Amino acid sequence: MNPYEVCIIGAGLAVSVLAHNLAPKLDVCVVERRRTEEIGIKACGGGVHKAWFERARPKP
């Protein structure tokens, strides 16, 4: 198993955009305590699209 180059804790708006922008160049891991279905419920959460997480999920 290869280590990630960047690990971001929390999937809030700012860090999600950061992870999305870093992902083309670096191996990025985002750790969030909430379930994927709960992300984006907050008023500002509309800026984080679920597709970002679905595309970035590691393959088994």
PDBQT receptor file of N, H, CA, C and O in Angstrom, charges set to zero:
ATOM      1  N   MET A   1       0.844  -1.190   0.000  1.00  0.00    +0.000 N 
ATOM      2  CA  MET A   1       0.000   0.000   0.000  1.00  0.00    +0.000 C 
ATOM      3  C   MET A   1       0.881   1.242   0.000  1.00  0.00    +0.000 C 
ATOM      4  O   MET A   1       1.775   1.380   0.835  1.00  0.00    +0.000 OA
ATOM      5  N   ASN A   2       0.624   2.133  -0.933  1.00  0.00    +0.000 N 
ATOM      6  H   ASN A   2      -0.102   2.020  -1.611  1.00  0.00    +0.000 HD
ATOM      7  CA  ASN A   2       1.392   3.370  -1.028  1.00  0.00    +0.000 C 
ATOM      8  C   ASN A   2       0.787   4.433  -0.135  1.00  0.00    +0.000 C 
ATOM      9  O   ASN A   2      -0.436   4.555  -0.067  1.00  0.00    +0.000 OA
ATOM     10  N   PRO A   3       1.618   5.205   0.551  1.00  0.00    +0.000 N 
ATOM     11  CA  PRO A   3       1.078   6.299   1.380  1.00  0.00    +0.000 C 
ATOM     12  C   PRO A   3       0.594   7.445   0.491  1.00  0.00    +0.000 C 
ATOM     13  O   PRO A   3       1.054   7.622  -0.637  1.00  0.00    +0.000 OA
ATOM     14  N   TYR A   4      -0.335   8.204   1.030  1.00  0.00    +0.000 N 
ATOM     15  H   TYR A   4      -0.708   8.061   1.946  1.00  0.00    +0.000 HD
ATOM     16  CA  TYR A   4      -0.817   9.395   0.329  1.00  0.00    +0.000 C 
ATOM     17  C   TYR A   4       0.197  10.518   0.492  1.00  0.00    +0.000 C 
ATOM     18  O   TYR A   4       0.925  10.569   1.484  1.00  0.00    +0.000 OA
ATOM     19  N   GLU A   5       0.239  11.405  -0.472  1.00  0.00    +0.000 N 
ATOM     20  H   GLU A   5      -0.352  11.364  -1.277  1.00  0.00    +0.000 HD
ATOM     21  CA  GLU A   5       1.133  12.554  -0.373  1.00  0.00    +0.000 C 
ATOM     22  C   GLU A   5       0.505  13.657   0.472  1.00  0.00    +0.000 C 
ATOM     23  O   GLU A   5       1.209  14.419   1.135  1.00  0.00    +0.000 OA
ATOM     24  N   VAL A   6      -0.844  13.737   0.444  1.00  0.00    +0.000 N 
ATOM     25  H   VAL A   6      -1.415  13.118  -0.094  1.00  0.00    +0.000 HD
ATOM     26  CA  VAL A   6      -1.573  14.750   1.213  1.00  0.00    +0.000 C 
ATOM     27  C   VAL A   6      -2.774  14.075   1.859  1.00  0.00    +0.000 C 
ATOM     28  O   VAL A   6      -3.515  13.352   1.194  1.00  0.00    +0.000 OA
ATOM     29  N   CYS A   7      -2.969  14.308   3.151  1.00  0.00    +0.000 N 
ATOM     30  H   CYS A   7      -2.367  14.896   3.691  1.00  0.00    +0.000 HD
ATOM     31  CA  CYS A   7      -4.156  13.805   3.851  1.00  0.00    +0.000 C 
ATOM     32  C   CYS A   7      -4.851  15.006   4.483  1.00  0.00    +0.000 C 
ATOM     33  O   CYS A   7      -4.251  15.733   5.276  1.00  0.00    +0.000 OA
ATOM     34  N   ILE A   8      -6.112  15.210   4.129  1.00  0.00    +0.000 N 
ATOM     35  H   ILE A   8      -6.599  14.619   3.485  1.00  0.00    +0.000 HD
ATOM     36  CA  ILE A   8      -6.880  16.353   4.611  1.00  0.00    +0.000 C 
ATOM     37  C   ILE A   8      -7.987  15.838   5.529  1.00  0.00    +0.000 C 
ATOM     38  O   ILE A   8      -8.730  14.926   5.163  1.00  0.00    +0.000 OA
ATOM     39  N   ILE A   9      -8.093  16.417   6.706  1.00  0.00    +0.000 N 
ATOM     40  H   ILE A   9      -7.489  17.158   7.004  1.00  0.00    +0.000 HD
ATOM     41  CA  ILE A   9      -9.104  16.014   7.679  1.00  0.00    +0.000 C 
ATOM     42  C   ILE A   9     -10.274  16.979   7.586  1.00  0.00    +0.000 C 
ATOM     43  O   ILE A   9     -10.109  18.185   7.771  1.00  0.00    +0.000 OA
ATOM     44  N   GLY A  10     -11.462  16.442   7.298  1.00  0.00    +0.000 N 
ATOM     45  H   GLY A  10     -11.595  15.462   7.148  1.00  0.00    +0.000 HD
ATOM     46  CA  GLY A  10     -12.664  17.265   7.188  1.00  0.00    +0.000 C 
ATOM     47  C   GLY A  10     -12.990  17.532   5.733  1.00  0.00    +0.000 C 
ATOM     48  O   GLY A  10     -12.104  17.826   4.930  1.00  0.00    +0.000 OA
ATOM     49  N   ALA A  11     -14.273  17.427   5.396  1.00  0.00    +0.000 N 
ATOM     50  H   ALA A  11     -14.992  17.189   6.049  1.00  0.00    +0.000 HD
ATOM     51  CA  ALA A  11     -14.695  17.626   4.007  1.00  0.00    +0.000 C 
ATOM     52  C   ALA A  11     -15.551  18.876   3.884  1.00  0.00    +0.000 C 
ATOM     53  O   ALA A  11     -16.555  18.886   3.172  1.00  0.00    +0.000 OA
ATOM     54  N   GLY A  12     -15.150  19.917   4.577  1.00  0.00    +0.000 N 
ATOM     55  H   GLY A  12     -14.335  19.908   5.155  1.00  0.00    +0.000 HD
ATOM     56  CA  GLY A  12     -15.868  21.187   4.458  1.00  0.00    +0.000 C 
ATOM     57  C   GLY A  12     -15.609  21.817   3.095  1.00  0.00    +0.000 C 
ATOM     58  O   GLY A  12     -14.857  21.276   2.285  1.00  0.00    +0.000 OA
ATOM     59  N   LEU A  13     -16.219  22.932   2.857  1.00  0.00    +0.000 N 
ATOM     60  H   LEU A  13     -16.830  23.371   3.515  1.00  0.00    +0.000 HD
ATOM     61  CA  LEU A  13     -16.139  23.587   1.558  1.00  0.00    +0.000 C 
ATOM     62  C   LEU A  13     -14.698  23.894   1.147  1.00  0.00    +0.000 C 
ATOM     63  O   LEU A  13     -14.266  23.502   0.063  1.00  0.00    +0.000 OA
ATOM     64  N   ALA A  14     -13.961  24.586   1.998  1.00  0.00    +0.000 N 
ATOM     65  H   ALA A  14     -14.312  24.904   2.879  1.00  0.00    +0.000 HD
ATOM     66  CA  ALA A  14     -12.608  25.016   1.630  1.00  0.00    +0.000 C 
ATOM     67  C   ALA A  14     -11.674  23.838   1.397  1.00  0.00    +0.000 C 
ATOM     68  O   ALA A  14     -10.959  23.803   0.395  1.00  0.00    +0.000 OA
ATOM     69  N   VAL A  15     -11.674  22.877   2.306  1.00  0.00    +0.000 N 
ATOM     70  H   VAL A  15     -12.255  22.905   3.119  1.00  0.00    +0.000 HD
ATOM     71  CA  VAL A  15     -10.743  21.758   2.139  1.00  0.00    +0.000 C 
ATOM     72  C   VAL A  15     -11.163  20.835   1.001  1.00  0.00    +0.000 C 
ATOM     73  O   VAL A  15     -10.310  20.200   0.380  1.00  0.00    +0.000 OA
ATOM     74  N   SER A  16     -12.433  20.750   0.723  1.00  0.00    +0.000 N 
ATOM     75  H   SER A  16     -13.126  21.265   1.228  1.00  0.00    +0.000 HD
ATOM     76  CA  SER A  16     -12.879  19.932  -0.402  1.00  0.00    +0.000 C 
ATOM     77  C   SER A  16     -12.422  20.529  -1.727  1.00  0.00    +0.000 C 
ATOM     78  O   SER A  16     -12.007  19.807  -2.633  1.00  0.00    +0.000 OA
ATOM     79  N   VAL A  17     -12.500  21.840  -1.832  1.00  0.00    +0.000 N 
ATOM     80  H   VAL A  17     -12.837  22.427  -1.096  1.00  0.00    +0.000 HD
ATOM     81  CA  VAL A  17     -12.006  22.514  -3.040  1.00  0.00    +0.000 C 
ATOM     82  C   VAL A  17     -10.494  22.343  -3.136  1.00  0.00    +0.000 C 
ATOM     83  O   VAL A  17      -9.960  22.110  -4.220  1.00  0.00    +0.000 OA
ATOM     84  N   LEU A  18      -9.813  22.458  -2.012  1.00  0.00    +0.000 N 
ATOM     85  H   LEU A  18     -10.247  22.647  -1.131  1.00  0.00    +0.000 HD
ATOM     86  CA  LEU A  18      -8.365  22.251  -1.994  1.00  0.00    +0.000 C 
ATOM     87  C   LEU A  18      -8.020  20.837  -2.460  1.00  0.00    +0.000 C 
ATOM     88  O   LEU A  18      -7.148  20.664  -3.312  1.00  0.00    +0.000 OA
ATOM     89  N   ALA A  19      -8.689  19.835  -1.917  1.00  0.00    +0.000 N 
ATOM     90  H   ALA A  19      -9.398  19.975  -1.226  1.00  0.00    +0.000 HD
ATOM     91  CA  ALA A  19      -8.436  18.446  -2.310  1.00  0.00    +0.000 C 
ATOM     92  C   ALA A  19      -8.712  18.235  -3.793  1.00  0.00    +0.000 C 
ATOM     93  O   ALA A  19      -7.950  17.559  -4.485  1.00  0.00    +0.000 OA
ATOM     94  N   HIS A  20      -9.787  18.806  -4.266  1.00  0.00    +0.000 N 
ATOM     95  H   HIS A  20     -10.405  19.355  -3.704  1.00  0.00    +0.000 HD
ATOM     96  CA  HIS A  20     -10.149  18.674  -5.680  1.00  0.00    +0.000 C 
ATOM     97  C   HIS A  20      -9.072  19.284  -6.573  1.00  0.00    +0.000 C 
ATOM     98  O   HIS A  20      -8.742  18.723  -7.618  1.00  0.00    +0.000 OA
ATOM     99  N   ASN A  21      -8.529  20.417  -6.172  1.00  0.00    +0.000 N 
ATOM    100  H   ASN A  21      -8.797  20.873  -5.323  1.00  0.00    +0.000 HD
ATOM    101  CA  ASN A  21      -7.506  21.094  -6.970  1.00  0.00    +0.000 C 
ATOM    102  C   ASN A  21      -6.146  20.399  -6.888  1.00  0.00    +0.000 C 
ATOM    103  O   ASN A  21      -5.368  20.452  -7.840  1.00  0.00    +0.000 OA
ATOM    104  N   LEU A  22      -5.855  19.750  -5.761  1.00  0.00    +0.000 N 
ATOM    105  H   LEU A  22      -6.487  19.707  -4.987  1.00  0.00    +0.000 HD
ATOM    106  CA  LEU A  22      -4.572  19.056  -5.606  1.00  0.00    +0.000 C 
ATOM    107  C   LEU A  22      -4.573  17.682  -6.274  1.00  0.00    +0.000 C 
ATOM    108  O   LEU A  22      -3.522  17.189  -6.684  1.00  0.00    +0.000 OA
ATOM    109  N   ALA A  23      -5.742  17.068  -6.384  1.00  0.00    +0.000 N 
ATOM    110  H   ALA A  23      -6.596  17.469  -6.052  1.00  0.00    +0.000 HD
ATOM    111  CA  ALA A  23      -5.848  15.676  -6.836  1.00  0.00    +0.000 C 
ATOM    112  C   ALA A  23      -5.219  15.382  -8.206  1.00  0.00    +0.000 C 
ATOM    113  O   ALA A  23      -4.671  14.294  -8.382  1.00  0.00    +0.000 OA
ATOM    114  N   PRO A  24      -5.271  16.290  -9.172  1.00  0.00    +0.000 N 
ATOM    115  CA  PRO A  24      -4.636  15.950 -10.456  1.00  0.00    +0.000 C 
ATOM    116  C   PRO A  24      -3.118  15.767 -10.371  1.00  0.00    +0.000 C 
ATOM    117  O   PRO A  24      -2.525  15.089 -11.211  1.00  0.00    +0.000 OA
ATOM    118  N   LYS A  25      -2.489  16.374  -9.356  1.00  0.00    +0.000 N 
ATOM    119  H   LYS A  25      -2.971  16.925  -8.674  1.00  0.00    +0.000 HD
ATOM    120  CA  LYS A  25      -1.026  16.331  -9.279  1.00  0.00    +0.000 C 
ATOM    121  C   LYS A  25      -0.499  15.480  -8.126  1.00  0.00    +0.000 C 
ATOM    122  O   LYS A  25       0.636  15.007  -8.171  1.00  0.00    +0.000 OA
ATOM    123  N   LEU A  26      -1.319  15.286  -7.096  1.00  0.00    +0.000 N 
ATOM    124  H   LEU A  26      -2.241  15.671  -7.059  1.00  0.00    +0.000 HD
ATOM    125  CA  LEU A  26      -0.873  14.578  -5.897  1.00  0.00    +0.000 C 
ATOM    126  C   LEU A  26      -1.858  13.480  -5.522  1.00  0.00    +0.000 C 
ATOM    127  O   LEU A  26      -3.025  13.515  -5.913  1.00  0.00    +0.000 OA
ATOM    128  N   ASP A  27      -1.373  12.504  -4.758  1.00  0.00    +0.000 N 
ATOM    129  H   ASP A  27      -0.425  12.475  -4.440  1.00  0.00    +0.000 HD
ATOM    130  CA  ASP A  27      -2.236  11.470  -4.192  1.00  0.00    +0.000 C 
ATOM    131  C   ASP A  27      -2.881  12.046  -2.939  1.00  0.00    +0.000 C 
ATOM    132  O   ASP A  27      -2.193  12.278  -1.945  1.00  0.00    +0.000 OA
ATOM    133  N   VAL A  28      -4.189  12.281  -2.968  1.00  0.00    +0.000 N 
ATOM    134  H   VAL A  28      -4.748  12.092  -3.776  1.00  0.00    +0.000 HD
ATOM    135  CA  VAL A  28      -4.885  12.982  -1.889  1.00  0.00    +0.000 C 
ATOM    136  C   VAL A  28      -5.876  12.055  -1.196  1.00  0.00    +0.000 C 
ATOM    137  O   VAL A  28      -6.589  11.287  -1.843  1.00  0.00    +0.000 OA
ATOM    138  N   CYS A  29      -5.907  12.142   0.125  1.00  0.00    +0.000 N 
ATOM    139  H   CYS A  29      -5.329  12.766   0.650  1.00  0.00    +0.000 HD
ATOM    140  CA  CYS A  29      -6.869  11.408   0.939  1.00  0.00    +0.000 C 
ATOM    141  C   CYS A  29      -7.669  12.434   1.745  1.00  0.00    +0.000 C 
ATOM    142  O   CYS A  29      -7.090  13.303   2.397  1.00  0.00    +0.000 OA
ATOM    143  N   VAL A  30      -9.005  12.332   1.699  1.00  0.00    +0.000 N 
ATOM    144  H   VAL A  30      -9.475  11.627   1.170  1.00  0.00    +0.000 HD
ATOM    145  CA  VAL A  30      -9.860  13.208   2.506  1.00  0.00    +0.000 C 
ATOM    146  C   VAL A  30     -10.573  12.326   3.523  1.00  0.00    +0.000 C 
ATOM    147  O   VAL A  30     -11.233  11.354   3.155  1.00  0.00    +0.000 OA
ATOM    148  N   VAL A  31     -10.438  12.667   4.806  1.00  0.00    +0.000 N 
ATOM    149  H   VAL A  31      -9.902  13.457   5.105  1.00  0.00    +0.000 HD
ATOM    150  CA  VAL A  31     -11.070  11.911   5.881  1.00  0.00    +0.000 C 
ATOM    151  C   VAL A  31     -12.189  12.763   6.463  1.00  0.00    +0.000 C 
ATOM    152  O   VAL A  31     -11.971  13.907   6.862  1.00  0.00    +0.000 OA
ATOM    153  N   GLU A  32     -13.384  12.195   6.507  1.00  0.00    +0.000 N 
ATOM    154  H   GLU A  32     -13.561  11.266   6.183  1.00  0.00    +0.000 HD
ATOM    155  CA  GLU A  32     -14.560  12.912   7.024  1.00  0.00    +0.000 C 
ATOM    156  C   GLU A  32     -15.329  11.981   7.937  1.00  0.00    +0.000 C 
ATOM    157  O   GLU A  32     -15.503  10.806   7.612  1.00  0.00    +0.000 OA
ATOM    158  N   ARG A  33     -15.791  12.476   9.067  1.00  0.00    +0.000 N 
ATOM    159  H   ARG A  33     -15.649  13.430   9.331  1.00  0.00    +0.000 HD
ATOM    160  CA  ARG A  33     -16.523  11.627  10.010  1.00  0.00    +0.000 C 
ATOM    161  C   ARG A  33     -17.968  11.400   9.585  1.00  0.00    +0.000 C 
ATOM    162  O   ARG A  33     -18.577  10.399   9.961  1.00  0.00    +0.000 OA
ATOM    163  N   ARG A  34     -18.519  12.328   8.799  1.00  0.00    +0.000 N 
ATOM    164  H   ARG A  34     -18.023  13.141   8.493  1.00  0.00    +0.000 HD
ATOM    165  CA  ARG A  34     -19.913  12.171   8.358  1.00  0.00    +0.000 C 
ATOM    166  C   ARG A  34     -19.989  11.219   7.168  1.00  0.00    +0.000 C 
ATOM    167  O   ARG A  34     -19.010  11.028   6.445  1.00  0.00    +0.000 OA
ATOM    168  N   ARG A  35     -21.163  10.627   6.978  1.00  0.00    +0.000 N 
ATOM    169  H   ARG A  35     -21.957  10.782   7.565  1.00  0.00    +0.000 HD
ATOM    170  CA  ARG A  35     -21.392   9.769   5.810  1.00  0.00    +0.000 C 
ATOM    171  C   ARG A  35     -21.475  10.643   4.562  1.00  0.00    +0.000 C 
ATOM    172  O   ARG A  35     -21.794  11.829   4.642  1.00  0.00    +0.000 OA
ATOM    173  N   THR A  36     -21.188  10.049   3.423  1.00  0.00    +0.000 N 
ATOM    174  H   THR A  36     -20.929   9.085   3.358  1.00  0.00    +0.000 HD
ATOM    175  CA  THR A  36     -21.219  10.778   2.154  1.00  0.00    +0.000 C 
ATOM    176  C   THR A  36     -22.573  11.433   1.920  1.00  0.00    +0.000 C 
ATOM    177  O   THR A  36     -22.643  12.539   1.384  1.00  0.00    +0.000 OA
ATOM    178  N   GLU A  37     -23.660  10.751   2.321  1.00  0.00    +0.000 N 
ATOM    179  H   GLU A  37     -23.602   9.852   2.757  1.00  0.00    +0.000 HD
ATOM    180  CA  GLU A  37     -25.007  11.291   2.106  1.00  0.00    +0.000 C 
ATOM    181  C   GLU A  37     -25.250  12.580   2.893  1.00  0.00    +0.000 C 
ATOM    182  O   GLU A  37     -26.120  13.371   2.528  1.00  0.00    +0.000 OA
ATOM    183  N   GLU A  38     -24.491  12.798   3.968  1.00  0.00    +0.000 N 
ATOM    184  H   GLU A  38     -23.784  12.155   4.264  1.00  0.00    +0.000 HD
ATOM    185  CA  GLU A  38     -24.689  13.976   4.814  1.00  0.00    +0.000 C 
ATOM    186  C   GLU A  38     -23.882  15.183   4.341  1.00  0.00    +0.000 C 
ATOM    187  O   GLU A  38     -24.151  16.307   4.762  1.00  0.00    +0.000 OA
ATOM    188  N   ILE A  39     -22.915  14.966   3.487  1.00  0.00    +0.000 N 
ATOM    189  H   ILE A  39     -22.696  14.053   3.145  1.00  0.00    +0.000 HD
ATOM    190  CA  ILE A  39     -22.078  16.075   3.009  1.00  0.00    +0.000 C 
ATOM    191  C   ILE A  39     -22.911  16.934   2.067  1.00  0.00    +0.000 C 
ATOM    192  O   ILE A  39     -23.578  16.416   1.171  1.00  0.00    +0.000 OA
ATOM    193  N   GLY A  40     -22.871  18.224   2.269  1.00  0.00    +0.000 N 
ATOM    194  H   GLY A  40     -22.329  18.644   2.997  1.00  0.00    +0.000 HD
ATOM    195  CA  GLY A  40     -23.604  19.141   1.414  1.00  0.00    +0.000 C 
ATOM    196  C   GLY A  40     -24.954  19.553   1.976  1.00  0.00    +0.000 C 
ATOM    197  O   GLY A  40     -25.705  20.265   1.308  1.00  0.00    +0.000 OA
ATOM    198  N   ILE A  41     -25.279  19.119   3.192  1.00  0.00    +0.000 N 
ATOM    199  H   ILE A  41     -24.669  18.541   3.734  1.00  0.00    +0.000 HD
ATOM    200  CA  ILE A  41     -26.561  19.476   3.795  1.00  0.00    +0.000 C 
ATOM    201  C   ILE A  41     -26.550  20.928   4.284  1.00  0.00    +0.000 C 
ATOM    202  O   ILE A  41     -27.572  21.611   4.215  1.00  0.00    +0.000 OA
ATOM    203  N   LYS A  42     -25.409  21.399   4.773  1.00  0.00    +0.000 N 
ATOM    204  H   LYS A  42     -24.579  20.844   4.830  1.00  0.00    +0.000 HD
ATOM    205  CA  LYS A  42     -25.327  22.789   5.239  1.00  0.00    +0.000 C 
ATOM    206  C   LYS A  42     -25.589  23.746   4.074  1.00  0.00    +0.000 C 
ATOM    207  O   LYS A  42     -25.429  23.390   2.907  1.00  0.00    +0.000 OA
ATOM    208  N   ALA A  43     -25.991  24.955   4.419  1.00  0.00    +0.000 N 
ATOM    209  H   ALA A  43     -26.121  25.245   5.367  1.00  0.00    +0.000 HD
ATOM    210  CA  ALA A  43     -26.308  25.956   3.380  1.00  0.00    +0.000 C 
ATOM    211  C   ALA A  43     -25.142  26.204   2.440  1.00  0.00    +0.000 C 
ATOM    212  O   ALA A  43     -25.348  26.365   1.237  1.00  0.00    +0.000 OA
ATOM    213  N   CYS A  44     -23.931  26.239   2.959  1.00  0.00    +0.000 N 
ATOM    214  H   CYS A  44     -23.764  26.108   3.936  1.00  0.00    +0.000 HD
ATOM    215  CA  CYS A  44     -22.769  26.492   2.100  1.00  0.00    +0.000 C 
ATOM    216  C   CYS A  44     -22.274  25.215   1.434  1.00  0.00    +0.000 C 
ATOM    217  O   CYS A  44     -21.378  25.270   0.592  1.00  0.00    +0.000 OA
ATOM    218  N   GLY A  45     -22.835  24.079   1.792  1.00  0.00    +0.000 N 
ATOM    219  H   GLY A  45     -23.563  24.035   2.476  1.00  0.00    +0.000 HD
ATOM    220  CA  GLY A  45     -22.352  22.808   1.275  1.00  0.00    +0.000 C 
ATOM    221  C   GLY A  45     -22.637  22.577  -0.194  1.00  0.00    +0.000 C 
ATOM    222  O   GLY A  45     -22.100  21.638  -0.781  1.00  0.00    +0.000 OA
ATOM    223  N   GLY A  46     -23.471  23.412  -0.809  1.00  0.00    +0.000 N 
ATOM    224  H   GLY A  46     -23.907  24.175  -0.332  1.00  0.00    +0.000 HD
ATOM    225  CA  GLY A  46     -23.767  23.225  -2.221  1.00  0.00    +0.000 C 
ATOM    226  C   GLY A  46     -22.549  23.397  -3.107  1.00  0.00    +0.000 C 
ATOM    227  O   GLY A  46     -22.557  22.984  -4.266  1.00  0.00    +0.000 OA
ATOM    228  N   GLY A  47     -21.491  24.010  -2.565  1.00  0.00    +0.000 N 
ATOM    229  H   GLY A  47     -21.484  24.345  -1.623  1.00  0.00    +0.000 HD
ATOM    230  CA  GLY A  47     -20.269  24.200  -3.333  1.00  0.00    +0.000 C 
ATOM    231  C   GLY A  47     -19.441  22.931  -3.454  1.00  0.00    +0.000 C 
ATOM    232  O   GLY A  47     -18.510  22.880  -4.258  1.00  0.00    +0.000 OA
ATOM    233  N   VAL A  48     -19.761  21.912  -2.677  1.00  0.00    +0.000 N 
ATOM    234  H   VAL A  48     -20.517  21.953  -2.024  1.00  0.00    +0.000 HD
ATOM    235  CA  VAL A  48     -19.035  20.656  -2.718  1.00  0.00    +0.000 C 
ATOM    236  C   VAL A  48     -19.944  19.628  -3.374  1.00  0.00    +0.000 C 
ATOM    237  O   VAL A  48     -20.938  19.201  -2.787  1.00  0.00    +0.000 OA
ATOM    238  N   HIS A  49     -19.606  19.246  -4.561  1.00  0.00    +0.000 N 
ATOM    239  H   HIS A  49     -18.799  19.594  -5.037  1.00  0.00    +0.000 HD
ATOM    240  CA  HIS A  49     -20.452  18.313  -5.290  1.00  0.00    +0.000 C 
ATOM    241  C   HIS A  49     -20.072  16.878  -4.940  1.00  0.00    +0.000 C 
ATOM    242  O   HIS A  49     -18.889  16.543  -4.880  1.00  0.00    +0.000 OA
ATOM    243  N   LYS A  50     -21.060  16.043  -4.714  1.00  0.00    +0.000 N 
ATOM    244  H   LYS A  50     -22.021  16.316  -4.762  1.00  0.00    +0.000 HD
ATOM    245  CA  LYS A  50     -20.832  14.642  -4.356  1.00  0.00    +0.000 C 
ATOM    246  C   LYS A  50     -19.978  13.913  -5.384  1.00  0.00    +0.000 C 
ATOM    247  O   LYS A  50     -19.239  12.992  -5.035  1.00  0.00    +0.000 OA
ATOM    248  N   ALA A  51     -20.071  14.308  -6.623  1.00  0.00    +0.000 N 
ATOM    249  H   ALA A  51     -20.671  15.056  -6.907  1.00  0.00    +0.000 HD
ATOM    250  CA  ALA A  51     -19.302  13.649  -7.681  1.00  0.00    +0.000 C 
ATOM    251  C   ALA A  51     -17.805  13.718  -7.413  1.00  0.00    +0.000 C 
ATOM    252  O   ALA A  51     -17.064  12.821  -7.816  1.00  0.00    +0.000 OA
ATOM    253  N   TRP A  52     -17.349  14.776  -6.734  1.00  0.00    +0.000 N 
ATOM    254  H   TRP A  52     -17.952  15.504  -6.407  1.00  0.00    +0.000 HD
ATOM    255  CA  TRP A  52     -15.928  14.879  -6.418  1.00  0.00    +0.000 C 
ATOM    256  C   TRP A  52     -15.501  13.697  -5.562  1.00  0.00    +0.000 C 
ATOM    257  O   TRP A  52     -14.431  13.124  -5.769  1.00  0.00    +0.000 OA
ATOM    258  N   PHE A  53     -16.344  13.336  -4.599  1.00  0.00    +0.000 N 
ATOM    259  H   PHE A  53     -17.213  13.802  -4.431  1.00  0.00    +0.000 HD
ATOM    260  CA  PHE A  53     -15.998  12.233  -3.712  1.00  0.00    +0.000 C 
ATOM    261  C   PHE A  53     -16.159  10.893  -4.411  1.00  0.00    +0.000 C 
ATOM    262  O   PHE A  53     -15.371   9.976  -4.183  1.00  0.00    +0.000 OA
ATOM    263  N   GLU A  54     -17.162  10.772  -5.251  1.00  0.00    +0.000 N 
ATOM    264  H   GLU A  54     -17.803  11.517  -5.437  1.00  0.00    +0.000 HD
ATOM    265  CA  GLU A  54     -17.408   9.510  -5.949  1.00  0.00    +0.000 C 
ATOM    266  C   GLU A  54     -16.272   9.210  -6.922  1.00  0.00    +0.000 C 
ATOM    267  O   GLU A  54     -15.859   8.057  -7.042  1.00  0.00    +0.000 OA
ATOM    268  N   ARG A  55     -15.762  10.217  -7.614  1.00  0.00    +0.000 N 
ATOM    269  H   ARG A  55     -16.098  11.154  -7.517  1.00  0.00    +0.000 HD
ATOM    270  CA  ARG A  55     -14.642  10.000  -8.541  1.00  0.00    +0.000 C 
ATOM    271  C   ARG A  55     -13.354   9.699  -7.792  1.00  0.00    +0.000 C 
ATOM    272  O   ARG A  55     -12.498   8.968  -8.290  1.00  0.00    +0.000 OA
ATOM    273  N   ALA A  56     -13.213  10.259  -6.599  1.00  0.00    +0.000 N 
ATOM    274  H   ALA A  56     -13.908  10.853  -6.194  1.00  0.00    +0.000 HD
ATOM    275  CA  ALA A  56     -11.968  10.137  -5.863  1.00  0.00    +0.000 C 
ATOM    276  C   ALA A  56     -11.897   8.895  -4.985  1.00  0.00    +0.000 C 
ATOM    277  O   ALA A  56     -10.854   8.633  -4.386  1.00  0.00    +0.000 OA
ATOM    278  N   ARG A  57     -12.979   8.123  -4.890  1.00  0.00    +0.000 N 
ATOM    279  H   ARG A  57     -13.827   8.337  -5.377  1.00  0.00    +0.000 HD
ATOM    280  CA  ARG A  57     -12.971   6.922  -4.050  1.00  0.00    +0.000 C 
ATOM    281  C   ARG A  57     -11.940   5.938  -4.544  1.00  0.00    +0.000 C 
ATOM    282  O   ARG A  57     -11.854   5.649  -5.738  1.00  0.00    +0.000 OA
ATOM    283  N   PRO A  58     -11.139   5.412  -3.589  1.00  0.00    +0.000 N 
ATOM    284  CA  PRO A  58     -10.143   4.423  -4.014  1.00  0.00    +0.000 C 
ATOM    285  C   PRO A  58     -10.815   3.139  -4.497  1.00  0.00    +0.000 C 
ATOM    286  O   PRO A  58     -11.860   2.738  -3.984  1.00  0.00    +0.000 OA
ATOM    287  N   LYS A  59     -10.213   2.516  -5.469  1.00  0.00    +0.000 N 
ATOM    288  H   LYS A  59      -9.364   2.841  -5.886  1.00  0.00    +0.000 HD
ATOM    289  CA  LYS A  59     -10.730   1.257  -5.984  1.00  0.00    +0.000 C 
ATOM    290  C   LYS A  59     -10.224   0.124  -5.115  1.00  0.00    +0.000 C 
ATOM    291  O   LYS A  59      -9.060   0.124  -4.715  1.00  0.00    +0.000 OA
ATOM    292  N   PRO A  60     -11.085  -0.848  -4.816  1.00  0.00    +0.000 N 
ATOM    293  CA  PRO A  60     -10.655  -1.973  -3.946  1.00  0.00    +0.000 C 
ATOM    294  C   PRO A  60      -9.592  -2.842  -4.604  1.00  0.00    +0.000 C 
ATOM    295  O   PRO A  60      -9.133  -3.816  -4.007  1.00  0.00    +0.000 OA
TER     296      PRO A  60
